[in-house]
Amino acid sequence: MARRYSLKRIMDELQDKSVLIVDDDPGMLRAMTKVLASEGMQVTGVSDPVVVVKKLADSKKRFDLVITDLRMPMFSGRGVLALASALPELPVIIITAFGGPDVEAQALRLGAFAFLEKPIAAAQLIEAVKRALASSPIREA
């Protein structure tokens, strides 16, 4: 019974968490949005770099987590990471199809919470999100 309660508590903690996903691949953006929304999270998916800047700068909309692709044509994941790092306590998960140990080490040195290589299984994404949100201080609305 205690195990069920703690699983329920974890699921409750994911409810209504706000996640910004940045990816230039519409299929990947849709898939990640669907997976996280099915966990009860409020997901905003964007591919336009101007929109990313506006979303992160909007003082009324606070995100609990950012997930960003590393390589995008007009705006890199490093740029998103730099913008997000200006906001206190905002974890960033970097995803890429062009990874490797050196790229991962660099992303983590730059302040990413986690680094995932595409293709990403739904369970892998959910686990990384849970860890990121668990490590981030709870924010009051």
C-alpha positions as CSV (number, residue, x, y, z in Angstrom):
1,M,0.0,0.0,0.0
2,A,2.8,2.4,0.9
3,R,4.3,1.8,-2.6
4,R,1.0,2.7,-4.3
5,Y,0.7,5.9,-2.2
6,S,4.2,7.0,-3.2
7,L,3.6,6.2,-6.9
8,K,0.3,8.2,-6.6
9,R,2.2,11.0,-4.9
10,I,4.8,11.1,-7.7
11,M,2.0,11.2,-10.3
12,D,0.2,14.0,-8.4
13,E,3.5,15.9,-8.3
14,L,3.7,15.8,-12.1
15,Q,0.1,17.1,-12.5
16,D,0.0,20.6,-13.8
17,K,3.8,21.0,-14.0
18,S,4.6,23.3,-16.9
19,V,7.1,22.1,-19.5
20,L,8.4,24.0,-22.5
21,I,9.6,21.8,-25.3
22,V,11.8,23.3,-28.1
23,D,12.4,21.2,-31.2
24,D,12.4,22.0,-34.9
25,D,11.1,18.5,-35.8
26,P,7.3,18.7,-35.8
27,G,6.9,14.9,-35.3
28,M,9.3,14.8,-32.3
29,L,7.6,17.9,-30.8
30,R,4.2,16.2,-31.2
31,A,5.4,12.9,-29.7
32,M,7.0,14.5,-26.6
33,T,4.1,16.8,-26.1
34,K,1.7,13.8,-26.2
35,V,3.8,11.7,-23.8
36,L,4.1,14.4,-21.2
37,A,0.5,15.7,-21.5
38,S,-0.6,12.1,-20.9
39,E,1.2,12.3,-17.5
40,G,-0.9,15.4,-16.6
41,M,1.7,18.0,-17.4
42,Q,0.9,21.4,-19.1
43,V,3.1,21.3,-22.2
44,T,4.0,24.1,-24.5
45,G,5.7,23.0,-27.7
46,V,7.5,25.5,-29.9
47,S,9.9,25.4,-32.9
48,D,10.2,29.1,-33.6
49,P,13.2,30.7,-31.9
50,V,11.4,34.1,-31.5
51,V,8.6,32.3,-29.7
52,V,11.1,30.5,-27.4
53,V,12.6,33.9,-26.3
54,K,9.1,35.3,-25.7
55,K,7.9,32.3,-23.8
56,L,10.9,32.3,-21.5
57,A,10.8,36.1,-21.0
58,D,7.1,36.1,-20.1
59,S,6.9,36.8,-16.4
60,K,3.3,35.6,-16.1
61,K,4.1,32.1,-17.5
62,R,6.6,30.2,-15.4
63,F,7.9,26.9,-16.6
64,D,9.0,24.1,-14.3
65,L,11.2,22.5,-16.9
66,V,12.6,23.1,-20.4
67,I,13.4,20.3,-22.9
68,T,15.3,21.4,-26.0
69,D,16.8,19.9,-29.0
70,L,20.5,20.6,-29.3
71,R,20.8,21.2,-33.1
72,M,18.2,23.4,-34.8
73,P,18.6,25.5,-37.9
74,M,18.0,29.0,-36.5
75,F,18.5,28.6,-32.8
76,S,20.6,26.0,-30.9
77,G,19.8,24.2,-27.7
78,R,22.9,25.9,-26.3
79,G,21.0,29.2,-26.9
80,V,17.9,27.9,-25.1
81,L,20.1,26.7,-22.3
82,A,21.7,30.1,-22.0
83,L,18.3,31.8,-21.9
84,A,16.9,29.3,-19.3
85,S,20.0,29.6,-17.1
86,A,19.2,33.3,-16.6
87,L,16.0,32.1,-14.8
88,P,16.6,30.7,-11.3
89,E,15.9,27.1,-10.6
90,L,14.8,26.1,-14.1
91,P,16.2,22.7,-15.1
92,V,16.9,22.0,-18.8
93,I,17.1,18.6,-20.5
94,I,19.0,18.6,-23.8
95,I,18.0,16.1,-26.5
96,T,19.9,15.4,-29.7
97,A,20.3,12.9,-32.5
98,F,24.0,13.9,-32.8
99,G,25.3,13.0,-29.4
100,G,28.3,11.3,-28.0
101,P,30.3,11.5,-24.8
102,D,32.0,14.9,-25.7
103,V,28.7,16.5,-26.6
104,E,27.1,15.2,-23.5
105,A,29.9,16.4,-21.3
106,Q,29.8,19.9,-22.9
107,A,26.0,20.1,-22.4
108,L,26.3,19.1,-18.7
109,R,29.2,21.6,-18.2
110,L,27.0,24.3,-19.6
111,G,24.3,23.6,-17.0
112,A,22.0,21.1,-18.6
113,F,20.3,18.8,-16.0
114,A,20.3,15.8,-18.3
115,F,21.3,14.8,-21.8
116,L,19.2,12.3,-23.9
117,E,20.0,10.9,-27.3
118,K,17.3,10.4,-30.0
119,P,15.4,8.3,-30.5
120,I,14.0,8.7,-27.0
121,A,11.6,6.1,-25.5
122,A,8.6,7.5,-23.7
123,A,9.7,5.8,-20.4
124,Q,13.1,7.3,-20.7
125,L,11.7,10.8,-21.3
126,I,9.3,10.5,-18.4
127,E,12.0,9.3,-16.0
128,A,14.3,12.2,-16.9
129,V,11.5,14.6,-16.4
130,K,10.6,13.1,-13.0
131,R,14.3,13.4,-11.9
132,A,14.6,17.0,-13.1
133,L,11.4,18.1,-11.4
134,A,12.3,16.2,-8.2
135,S,15.6,18.0,-8.1
136,S,14.1,21.5,-8.7
137,P,12.7,23.4,-5.7
138,I,9.0,23.6,-5.6
139,R,7.8,27.0,-6.9
140,E,4.7,28.7,-5.6
141,A,2.4,30.2,-8.2
